[in-house]
């Protein structure tokens, strides 16, 4: 056993003669890439983990409750923007037990996994963290837990979750973490849409015992260049919340500056670009219609909630930042109204083309999307809206009526249906609009052509700011 661990464990972690019979051989299987890696939750976190593990030669088991995701991945189809089908190297296999990859909606297949990574969503429900999916996943794992497995929670959560919720659920089986099985926390650091490889992002790991930490570090060391250990899962859980709270607070700062800048005669975009030239002590952030997705819009509230549970009050910075960012969709709609008023047009009855509905550029995720919030408000205000988004074929919009602005093909949208369809972006469509509203700066859209064809453009994300055209108004 000592020979297996001679490079993986610090000197103070003594394994020889420790009686860790349940974990004998796991480190060796990881080193030899003969271990089977199971991933629970096949979303924007889980699929890149599968791809990375496959590239290193590990066998795969993917589990998700959505049969369409399972079916697609089994056939080599990616539903995640940023993960190409060419990266799904298991496509073409028979996908039987003797093969290297298997996908299922039945978590009982995880009994064959040596390493199980849990990457399920952790949403907020009425301002309270909802760990029901984590609990459900861990209960499923507990039902098949056996000696010699490594379980790692990747889902974002508040400090204490791994030790106070996950560990008891698994140890209720009679098996002991750090002895029979290993348990660790490693927060996901996926940034959808930025093109960064998983291997290039340092991975934080922390086990419930030093042995667990080193087993997790050994595994993730096969997937990434740099593994960062913390002394306990609480610090790792906190690190993830700090990262996204930092982003939310700074985005709120520039959003609040953008709201007040016109009143003091400042072009906020030019001012921010000037500030960004400072080579030290500054990191650029940019205004937008708000924050969304499953990280920035959610994670800081986990931290504030946990603090309030412990101390009786939340975190003032977090609460103010959330309020500022939550106000942005309403502010954007108000600014659109102001822009239209200046050309003698009311929001009600105006013909608007909305570009981008996802929460950020280059992804297909509309969770907590401020752009979708803006579209809903514009429709409610009586605007005649159509949208173009190459990542979102259709979207539910309550109160949507059949557009008089653009004719759609039969069966794509009709009176009474609650879905709006993405329309092709044509010169004719842009020219017929009263205003084009840019809410997400997706790659692949010719914004020069948009500015040239549209009579009026309201840009909330600054993708047209270098053009400074007379028909463009920036947030």
Protein Blocks (a to p, Z undefined) as FASTA:
>chain_A
ZZmmmmmpcfklcfehnlpamlgoklmmmmnopaccddehjafklmmmmmmmmmnopacd
dddfblklmmmmmnopafbehiafklmmmgoiaoiaklmbdcdfbfklmmmpmbdcdddd
dddeehiacfklmmmmmmmmmmmgcehiacddfbdcdehjlmmmmmmmmmmnopaehklp
ccdddddfbdehklpafklpccddddfbfklmmmmmmmmmmmpmbdcddfbfklmmmmmm
mmmmmmmmmmmmmmmmmmmmmmnopafklmmmmmmmpcghiacddddebdedjklmmmmm
mmmmmmmmmnopacfklmmmmmmmmmmmmmmmmmmmmmmmmnopafehpacddehjbfbe
hiabfghiaklmmmmmmmmnopacddddfklmbacdehiacdfkbccdehkacehiacdc
dddddfklmmmpmbdcdfbdcehiafklmmmmpmbdcdfkopmmmnopakbccZZ
